[in-house]
Amino acid sequence: PGKYTQVITYRGHSNERIDISFKYSAAFTKTISIRGRP
């Protein structure tokens, strides 16, 4: 996640950064949820 955030920040757009960040966060949370539950 850190690397992705860095790349997004490097790109520049704040709106895009927030949108992509939220997308990655949701995907990461989903992965954790699925992994956490059997």
C-alpha distance matrix in Angstrom:
0.0 3.8 5.5 5.2 6.1 8.6 10.0 10.5 12.1 14.1 15.4 17.0 17.8 17.0 17.8 15.8 12.8 13.4 14.2 11.1 8.9 11.3 11.3 7.7 8.3 11.6 10.7 8.5 11.5 13.9 12.8 13.1 16.4 17.7 17.0 18.5 21.5 24.0
3.8 0.0 3.8 5.5 5.1 6.2 8.7 9.9 10.4 12.2 14.3 15.8 17.2 16.4 18.0 16.3 12.9 14.0 15.6 12.8 10.4 13.4 14.0 10.8 11.2 14.8 14.4 12.1 14.7 17.5 16.4 16.4 19.7 21.3 20.3 21.5 24.7 27.2
5.5 3.8 0.0 3.8 5.4 5.1 6.3 8.6 9.8 10.5 12.5 14.7 16.5 16.6 18.3 15.9 12.9 14.9 16.1 12.8 11.4 14.8 14.7 11.6 13.1 16.4 15.4 13.7 16.9 19.1 17.8 18.4 21.7 22.8 21.9 23.6 26.7 28.9
5.2 5.5 3.8 0.0 3.8 5.4 5.1 6.1 8.5 9.7 10.7 12.9 14.0 14.2 15.3 12.7 10.0 12.0 12.6 9.2 8.4 11.7 11.4 8.6 10.8 13.8 12.8 12.0 15.2 17.1 16.3 17.5 20.4 21.5 21.2 23.0 25.8 28.0
6.1 5.1 5.4 3.8 0.0 3.8 5.5 5.0 6.0 8.4 9.8 11.0 12.1 11.6 13.1 11.3 7.9 9.6 11.3 8.7 6.9 10.5 11.4 9.1 10.4 13.8 13.9 12.9 15.5 18.0 17.7 18.4 21.1 22.8 22.6 23.9 26.8 29.4
8.6 6.2 5.1 5.4 3.8 0.0 3.8 5.4 5.0 6.0 8.6 10.2 12.4 12.5 14.8 13.0 9.8 12.3 14.2 11.7 10.4 14.2 15.0 12.7 14.2 17.6 17.4 16.3 19.1 21.5 21.0 21.6 24.6 26.1 25.6 27.0 30.0 32.5
10.0 8.7 6.3 5.1 5.5 3.8 0.0 3.8 5.4 5.0 6.3 9.0 11.2 12.4 14.2 11.7 9.3 12.5 13.6 10.7 10.7 14.5 14.5 12.6 14.9 17.9 17.3 16.9 19.9 21.8 21.3 22.5 25.4 26.4 26.3 28.1 30.8 33.1
10.5 9.9 8.6 6.1 5.0 5.4 3.8 0.0 3.8 5.4 5.1 6.9 8.1 8.9 10.5 8.0 5.6 8.9 10.0 7.7 8.0 11.6 12.0 11.0 13.2 15.9 16.0 16.1 18.7 20.6 20.7 22.0 24.5 25.8 26.1 27.7 30.3 32.8
12.1 10.4 9.8 8.5 6.0 5.0 5.4 3.8 0.0 3.8 5.4 5.4 7.5 7.8 10.6 9.3 6.4 9.5 11.8 10.3 9.8 13.4 14.6 13.6 15.0 18.1 18.7 18.4 20.7 23.1 23.3 24.1 26.6 28.3 28.4 29.7 32.4 35.1
14.1 12.2 10.5 9.7 8.4 6.0 5.0 5.4 3.8 0.0 3.8 5.4 8.7 10.3 13.1 11.4 9.4 12.9 14.6 12.8 13.0 16.6 17.3 16.2 18.1 21.1 21.2 20.9 23.6 25.7 25.6 26.6 29.3 30.7 30.7 32.2 35.0 37.5
15.4 14.3 12.5 10.7 9.8 8.6 6.3 5.1 5.4 3.8 0.0 3.8 6.3 9.0 11.1 8.9 8.1 11.9 12.9 11.3 12.5 15.8 16.1 15.7 18.0 20.5 20.6 21.0 23.7 25.4 25.6 27.1 29.4 30.7 31.1 32.8 35.3 37.7
17.0 15.8 14.7 12.9 11.0 10.2 9.0 6.9 5.4 5.4 3.8 0.0 3.8 6.3 9.0 8.2 7.4 10.8 12.5 12.0 12.8 15.8 16.9 16.9 18.7 21.2 21.9 22.4 24.6 26.6 27.1 28.4 30.5 32.1 32.7 34.1 36.5 39.2
17.8 17.2 16.5 14.0 12.1 12.4 11.2 8.1 7.5 8.7 6.3 3.8 0.0 3.8 5.6 5.3 5.9 8.6 9.9 10.4 11.7 14.0 15.2 16.0 17.7 19.7 20.8 21.7 23.6 25.4 26.4 27.8 29.5 31.1 32.2 33.5 35.6 38.4
17.0 16.4 16.6 14.2 11.6 12.5 12.4 8.9 7.8 10.3 9.0 6.3 3.8 0.0 3.8 5.5 4.9 6.1 8.5 9.9 10.2 12.1 14.1 15.1 16.0 18.1 19.8 20.5 21.9 23.9 25.3 26.3 27.8 29.8 30.9 31.8 34.0 37.0
17.8 18.0 18.3 15.3 13.1 14.8 14.2 10.5 10.6 13.1 11.1 9.0 5.6 3.8 0.0 3.8 5.4 5.2 6.2 8.6 9.7 10.6 12.3 14.2 15.2 16.5 18.4 19.8 20.9 22.5 24.3 25.5 26.6 28.5 30.0 31.0 32.8 35.8
15.8 16.3 15.9 12.7 11.3 13.0 11.7 8.0 9.3 11.4 8.9 8.2 5.3 5.5 3.8 0.0 3.8 5.5 5.0 5.9 8.2 9.7 10.4 12.0 13.8 15.2 16.3 17.9 19.5 20.9 22.3 23.9 25.3 26.8 28.2 29.5 31.3 34.1
12.8 12.9 12.9 10.0 7.9 9.8 9.3 5.6 6.4 9.4 8.1 7.4 5.9 4.9 5.4 3.8 0.0 3.8 5.5 5.3 5.8 8.4 9.8 10.4 11.8 14.0 15.2 16.0 17.7 19.6 20.8 22.0 23.7 25.4 26.4 27.6 29.8 32.6
13.4 14.0 14.9 12.0 9.6 12.3 12.5 8.9 9.5 12.9 11.9 10.8 8.6 6.1 5.2 5.5 3.8 0.0 3.8 5.6 5.0 6.0 8.5 9.8 10.2 12.0 14.1 15.0 16.0 18.0 19.7 20.6 21.8 24.0 25.2 26.0 28.0 31.1
14.2 15.6 16.1 12.6 11.3 14.2 13.6 10.0 11.8 14.6 12.9 12.5 9.9 8.5 6.2 5.0 5.5 3.8 0.0 3.8 5.4 5.2 6.2 8.7 9.8 10.6 12.4 14.2 15.3 16.5 18.4 19.9 20.9 22.5 24.2 25.4 27.0 29.8
11.1 12.8 12.8 9.2 8.7 11.7 10.7 7.7 10.3 12.8 11.3 12.0 10.4 9.9 8.6 5.9 5.3 5.6 3.8 0.0 3.8 5.4 4.9 6.1 8.4 9.8 10.5 12.0 13.9 15.2 16.4 18.1 19.6 21.0 22.3 23.8 25.6 28.2
8.9 10.4 11.4 8.4 6.9 10.4 10.7 8.0 9.8 13.0 12.5 12.8 11.7 10.2 9.7 8.2 5.8 5.0 5.4 3.8 0.0 3.8 5.4 5.2 6.0 8.5 9.9 10.3 11.9 14.0 15.2 16.2 17.9 19.8 20.7 21.8 24.0 26.9
11.3 13.4 14.8 11.7 10.5 14.2 14.5 11.6 13.4 16.6 15.8 15.8 14.0 12.1 10.6 9.7 8.4 6.0 5.2 5.4 3.8 0.0 3.8 5.5 5.0 6.1 8.6 9.7 10.3 12.1 14.1 15.1 16.0 18.1 19.6 20.4 22.2 25.2
11.3 14.0 14.7 11.4 11.4 15.0 14.5 12.0 14.6 17.3 16.1 16.9 15.2 14.1 12.3 10.4 9.8 8.5 6.2 4.9 5.4 3.8 0.0 3.8 5.4 5.2 6.2 8.5 9.8 10.6 12.3 14.2 15.2 16.5 18.2 19.6 21.1 23.8
7.7 10.8 11.6 8.6 9.1 12.7 12.6 11.0 13.6 16.2 15.7 16.9 16.0 15.1 14.2 12.0 10.4 9.8 8.7 6.1 5.2 5.5 3.8 0.0 3.8 5.5 5.1 5.9 8.4 9.7 10.4 12.1 13.9 15.2 16.2 17.8 19.8 22.4
8.3 11.2 13.1 10.8 10.4 14.2 14.9 13.2 15.0 18.1 18.0 18.7 17.7 16.0 15.2 13.8 11.8 10.2 9.8 8.4 6.0 5.0 5.4 3.8 0.0 3.8 5.5 5.1 6.0 8.4 9.8 10.4 11.9 14.1 15.1 15.9 18.1 21.1
11.6 14.8 16.4 13.8 13.8 17.6 17.9 15.9 18.1 21.1 20.5 21.2 19.7 18.1 16.5 15.2 14.0 12.0 10.6 9.8 8.5 6.1 5.2 5.5 3.8 0.0 3.8 5.5 5.1 6.0 8.6 9.8 10.3 12.1 14.0 14.9 16.3 19.3
10.7 14.4 15.4 12.8 13.9 17.4 17.3 16.0 18.7 21.2 20.6 21.9 20.8 19.8 18.4 16.3 15.2 14.1 12.4 10.5 9.9 8.6 6.2 5.1 5.5 3.8 0.0 3.8 5.5 5.1 6.2 8.6 9.7 10.5 12.1 13.9 15.4 17.8
8.5 12.1 13.7 12.0 12.9 16.3 16.9 16.1 18.4 20.9 21.0 22.4 21.7 20.5 19.8 17.9 16.0 15.0 14.2 12.0 10.3 9.7 8.5 5.9 5.1 5.5 3.8 0.0 3.8 5.4 5.1 6.2 8.5 9.9 10.4 11.9 14.2 16.8
11.5 14.7 16.9 15.2 15.5 19.1 19.9 18.7 20.7 23.6 23.7 24.6 23.6 21.9 20.9 19.5 17.7 16.0 15.3 13.9 11.9 10.3 9.8 8.4 6.0 5.1 5.5 3.8 0.0 3.8 5.4 5.1 6.0 8.6 9.7 10.2 12.1 15.3
13.9 17.5 19.1 17.1 18.0 21.5 21.8 20.6 23.1 25.7 25.4 26.6 25.4 23.9 22.5 20.9 19.6 18.0 16.5 15.2 14.0 12.1 10.6 9.7 8.4 6.0 5.1 5.4 3.8 0.0 3.8 5.4 4.9 6.1 8.4 9.6 10.6 13.3
12.8 16.4 17.8 16.3 17.7 21.0 21.3 20.7 23.3 25.6 25.6 27.1 26.4 25.3 24.3 22.3 20.8 19.7 18.4 16.4 15.2 14.1 12.3 10.4 9.8 8.6 6.2 5.1 5.4 3.8 0.0 3.8 5.4 5.2 6.0 8.3 10.0 12.1
13.1 16.4 18.4 17.5 18.4 21.6 22.5 22.0 24.1 26.6 27.1 28.4 27.8 26.3 25.5 23.9 22.0 20.6 19.9 18.1 16.2 15.1 14.2 12.1 10.4 9.8 8.6 6.2 5.1 5.4 3.8 0.0 3.8 5.5 5.0 5.7 8.4 11.2
16.4 19.7 21.7 20.4 21.1 24.6 25.4 24.5 26.6 29.3 29.4 30.5 29.5 27.8 26.6 25.3 23.7 21.8 20.9 19.6 17.9 16.0 15.2 13.9 11.9 10.3 9.7 8.5 6.0 4.9 5.4 3.8 0.0 3.8 5.5 5.1 6.2 9.5
17.7 21.3 22.8 21.5 22.8 26.1 26.4 25.8 28.3 30.7 30.7 32.1 31.1 29.8 28.5 26.8 25.4 24.0 22.5 21.0 19.8 18.1 16.5 15.2 14.1 12.1 10.5 9.9 8.6 6.1 5.2 5.5 3.8 0.0 3.8 5.5 5.4 7.3
17.0 20.3 21.9 21.2 22.6 25.6 26.3 26.1 28.4 30.7 31.1 32.7 32.2 30.9 30.0 28.2 26.4 25.2 24.2 22.3 20.7 19.6 18.2 16.2 15.1 14.0 12.1 10.4 9.7 8.4 6.0 5.0 5.5 3.8 0.0 3.8 5.5 7.0
18.5 21.5 23.6 23.0 23.9 27.0 28.1 27.7 29.7 32.2 32.8 34.1 33.5 31.8 31.0 29.5 27.6 26.0 25.4 23.8 21.8 20.4 19.6 17.8 15.9 14.9 13.9 11.9 10.2 9.6 8.3 5.7 5.1 5.5 3.8 0.0 3.8 6.6
21.5 24.7 26.7 25.8 26.8 30.0 30.8 30.3 32.4 35.0 35.3 36.5 35.6 34.0 32.8 31.3 29.8 28.0 27.0 25.6 24.0 22.2 21.1 19.8 18.1 16.3 15.4 14.2 12.1 10.6 10.0 8.4 6.2 5.4 5.5 3.8 0.0 3.8
24.0 27.2 28.9 28.0 29.4 32.5 33.1 32.8 35.1 37.5 37.7 39.2 38.4 37.0 35.8 34.1 32.6 31.1 29.8 28.2 26.9 25.2 23.8 22.4 21.1 19.3 17.8 16.8 15.3 13.3 12.1 11.2 9.5 7.3 7.0 6.6 3.8 0.0
